[in-house]
Amino acid sequence: MEMVESSIRRCCSHKAGLCLVTWVKSIKNVTRLFSELLYQSVTEMVAENSTVIRIIVGRSEIDLTQIKSHYMMQYNKQLQLAVQQKCGNDHAYSNIISSIIKN
C-alpha cells in the first residue's frame, strides 16, 4: 500500500493527493488513521480543537478504545494526557474531552 500512496502523491495535485492518500489509509487501518489525525491535531503549534472534538465525539461509541490503544502504542503517550497538556488552558473543553476519552 505504501507504493499506492507514493504513486498518488506523485501523480496528483497536493489537495487531491492528500484526499486520496487519506482514503487509502482509512481502507488500510481506520484506527491508525484516526490516531495519526489526533496526534497531528494535538502536536500542532495551535491545537486543532475542531478535529479533536470531531474525532473523539464521532468515534466515542464506535472504536475510541482501539484508537486510544493504538495512540499509546504508536506515540508512547496516553491520548487523554496529550489532549490535556495541549488544551489545558481551556479547562471546560479539556474536562469534557477527557471525560469522553476516559469512558
C-alpha positions in Angstrom: 0.0 0.0 0.0 2.9 2.4 0.5 3.5 2.1 -3.2 0.0 3.2 -3.8 0.4 6.2 -1.5 3.6 7.3 -3.1 2.2 6.9 -6.6 -0.8 9.0 -5.6 1.4 11.7 -4.2 3.5 11.9 -7.4 0.5 11.9 -9.8 -2.0 14.1 -8.1 -2.2 17.7 -7.0 -1.5 18.4 -3.3 -5.1 18.6 -2.2 -6.4 15.7 -4.4 -3.4 13.6 -3.4 -4.0 14.3 0.3 -7.6 13.3 -0.1 -6.8 10.1 -1.9 -4.0 9.1 0.5 -6.3 9.7 3.5 -8.9 7.4 1.8 -6.3 4.7 1.2 -5.1 5.0 4.8 -8.7 4.6 6.0 -9.1 1.4 4.0 -5.9 0.0 5.4 -6.5 0.8 9.0 -9.1 3.3 10.2 -7.9 3.1 13.8 -4.4 4.1 12.8 -5.7 6.9 10.6 -7.7 8.5 13.5 -4.7 8.0 15.8 -2.5 9.9 13.4 -5.0 12.7 12.9 -5.3 13.1 16.6 -1.6 13.2 17.0 -1.2 15.8 14.3 -4.0 17.8 15.9 -2.5 17.9 19.4 1.1 18.4 18.3 0.4 21.5 16.1 1.6 24.8 17.4 -2.1 25.8 17.9 -4.2 22.7 18.7 -6.8 21.8 16.1 -9.7 21.7 18.6 -12.4 21.1 16.0 -10.5 18.0 14.7 -10.0 16.6 18.2 -13.7 17.2 19.1 -14.9 15.7 15.8 -12.8 12.5 16.2 -13.3 12.0 19.9 -17.1 12.6 19.8 -17.6 10.9 16.5 -15.7 7.7 17.4 -16.6 7.5 21.1 -19.3 4.8 20.6 -17.5 3.1 17.7 -13.8 2.5 18.2 -12.4 5.1 20.6 -11.0 2.4 22.8 -9.0 0.9 19.9 -7.9 4.4 18.9 -6.6 5.1 22.4 -4.7 1.8 22.4 -3.2 2.5 19.0 -2.2 6.1 20.1 -0.4 4.7 23.2 1.3 2.0 21.1 2.3 4.4 18.3 3.3 7.5 20.3 4.0 6.1 23.7 1.7 8.6 25.4 -1.9 8.4 26.6 -4.3 10.2 24.4 -6.1 11.8 27.4 -2.8 13.2 28.7 -1.8 14.6 25.3 -5.2 16.4 24.9 -5.0 17.7 28.5 -1.5 19.0 28.0 -2.2 20.7 24.7 -5.6 22.2 25.6 -5.2 22.5 29.4 -5.8 26.3 29.4 -9.4 25.8 28.4 -10.5 23.8 31.4 -14.1 23.2 30.3 -13.0 21.9 26.9 -10.3 19.8 28.4 -12.5 18.3 31.1 -15.3 17.4 28.6 -13.0 15.8 26.1 -11.1 14.0 28.9 -14.3 12.5 30.3 -15.3 11.2 26.9 -11.9 9.7 26.4 -12.0 8.1 29.9 -15.3 6.3 29.3 
